[in-house]
Amino acid sequence: MFRRREPVPFAFIAEADKFRSNVAPPPRERATAGQIAGRSLIGLTVVAGLVGSLIFGMPALSPDRSPVATQHSEASDRR
């Protein structure tokens, strides 16, 4: 394999951890009342959808206890 003969200076990596910028990021914009209301409505819609799907899906997840689940054909009843 090819090897480099000269040493590779990795000092810049160590200096990168110590570097501090003197430029402050701009302040975050505050959300308006409409944006807060919209986010709340979207969150409530998602939660209501999950709860509704759970409520409507519960009968499908529960085991059948009724004897009507076993079907008999009319031919077997006429013997």
MODELLER restraints for C-alpha pairs under 7 A, 6 or more apart:
rsr = mdl.restraints
at = mdl.atoms
